[in-house]
Amino acid sequence: MKARLNPMQAAPDTMKALLALENQVQTSGLERSLIELVKTRASQINGCAYCINMHTSDARKHGETEARLYLLDAWREAPVYSRRERAALAWTEAVTLISRTHAPDDVYAELRAHFSEAETVNLTMLIATINAWNRIAISFRAVPEVKTAKANAA
């Protein structure tokens, strides 16, 4: 796959606006581990290889375990996530798939049992932001930098 264009070069002022939102979300007070789980899960749903690669790598750098990253796609069946994380992951799926789910009341109620109003807004902005990044990366064919094993490189 070949990248179509570099949006940072093509429209730097527009991309700076999204970067400012990204910075705000990063410093909103949500746990770093939760941020990376949400970004990875939304990126899995959207099929964004670039973002999956980036956020699983970032998660590992911040202490996330391999098992929790491997099980993320099946988080409902995996006992390794807290109730707060489960509420956030359910909300991530509902918001990412908004045209299908319309953000159901039961998912919202469970979210609010674990997140304050401000945290709910911050989490929702996190989800909106990663969905924007996914759409940019997929649309312009961002290519993930992945080291391959020597056997696979041949």
Secondary structure as the mmCIF struct_conf table of DSSP 4:
data_model
#
loop_
_struct_conf.conf_type_id
_struct_conf.id
_struct_conf.beg_label_comp_id
_struct_conf.beg_label_asym_id
_struct_conf.beg_label_seq_id
_struct_conf.end_label_comp_id
_struct_conf.end_label_asym_id
_struct_conf.end_label_seq_id
HELX_RH_AL_P HELX_RH_AL_P1 PRO A 7 ALA A 10
HELX_RH_AL_P HELX_RH_AL_P2 PRO A 12 GLN A 26
TURN_TY1_P TURN_TY1_P1 THR A 27 THR A 27
BEND BEND1 SER A 28 GLY A 29
HELX_RH_AL_P HELX_RH_AL_P3 ARG A 32 ASN A 46
TURN_TY1_P TURN_TY1_P2 GLY A 47 GLY A 47
HELX_RH_AL_P HELX_RH_AL_P4 ALA A 49 LYS A 61
TURN_TY1_P TURN_TY1_P3 HIS A 62 GLY A 63
HELX_RH_AL_P HELX_RH_AL_P5 GLU A 66 TYR A 70
TURN_TY1_P TURN_TY1_P4 LEU A 71 LEU A 71
HELX_RH_3T_P HELX_RH_3T_P1 LEU A 72 GLU A 77
TURN_TY1_P TURN_TY1_P5 PRO A 79 VAL A 80
BEND BEND2 TYR A 81 TYR A 81
HELX_RH_AL_P HELX_RH_AL_P6 ARG A 83 THR A 96
TURN_TY1_P TURN_TY1_P6 LEU A 97 LEU A 97
HELX_RH_AL_P HELX_RH_AL_P7 ILE A 98 THR A 101
HELX_RH_AL_P HELX_RH_AL_P8 ASP A 105 HIS A 114
BEND BEND3 PHE A 115 PHE A 115
HELX_RH_AL_P HELX_RH_AL_P9 GLU A 117 SER A 139
TURN_TY1_P TURN_TY1_P7 PHE A 140 ARG A 141
HELX_LH_PP_P HELX_LH_PP_P1 ALA A 142 PRO A 144
HELX_LH_PP_P HELX_LH_PP_P2 LYS A 147 ALA A 149
HELX_RH_AL_P HELX_RH_AL_P10 LYS A 150 ALA A 153
#
